[in-house]
């Protein structure tokens, strides 16, 4: 029996431990900030990734967000497009 697991449409399958230094493109850029880089990961006491720091390449502005937000393909694309 061959069972295939597929991601839901509009959702990326991510391993939060492999997000550091990954590249992302905002689907709807604001303030000309389109390309981003994950610069830091934040963990709980058990070593589970909770949040990440995303830095805009153009302005160097950083924002901290839950890593699961990158799973939403309506807001983020993997890589720089």
C-alpha positions in Angstrom: 0.0 0.0 0.0 1.5 3.3 -1.1 0.2 6.4 0.8 1.3 9.8 -0.3 1.1 12.8 2.1 0.5 16.1 0.3 0.6 19.6 1.7 -2.6 21.5 1.8 -3.0 23.9 -1.2 -1.5 27.3 -0.2 0.7 25.8 2.4 4.5 25.0 2.4 5.9 22.0 4.3 8.7 23.3 6.4 11.2 22.0 8.9 11.6 24.8 11.4 15.2 23.7 12.3 16.3 24.2 8.7 14.9 27.8 8.3 18.1 29.6 9.4 19.5 31.6 6.5 16.7 30.6 4.2 15.5 33.1 1.6 11.8 34.3 1.2 9.9 36.6 -1.1 6.8 38.5 0.1 3.9 37.9 -2.2 2.6 41.5 -1.6 5.7 43.6 -0.9 5.3 46.7 1.4 7.7 49.6 1.4 9.5 48.0 -1.5 10.6 45.2 0.8 10.3 42.1 -1.2 13.2 39.8 -0.4 13.9 38.5 3.1 16.4 36.3 4.9 15.9 34.4 8.1 18.6 35.6 10.4 17.8 34.0 13.8 15.6 31.3 15.4 14.1 31.5 18.8 13.5 28.4 20.9 11.6 27.4 24.0 13.2 25.5 26.9 12.7 22.2 25.2 14.5 23.3 22.0 11.4 23.7 19.9 11.5 26.5 17.4 8.9 29.1 18.3 9.7 32.2 16.3 12.2 33.5 13.8 13.7 36.8 12.8 13.1 37.9 9.2 15.3 40.6 7.8 14.5 42.7 4.7 17.4 42.6 2.2 16.7 46.2 1.0 16.3 48.1 4.2 17.9 45.7 6.8 14.7 46.1 8.9 14.0 43.0 11.0 10.8 41.6 12.3 10.1 38.7 14.6 7.3 36.3 13.7 6.0 32.8 14.4 7.8 30.4 12.0 4.4 28.9 10.9 3.5 32.2 9.1 6.0 31.2 6.4 3.8 28.2 5.6 1.2 30.5 4.1 1.8 30.5 0.4 -0.6 33.5 0.0 1.9 35.7 1.8 5.4 34.0 1.3 7.2 32.3 -1.5 10.3 30.2 -0.9 13.5 31.6 -2.4 14.0 35.0 -4.1 11.7 35.5 -7.0 
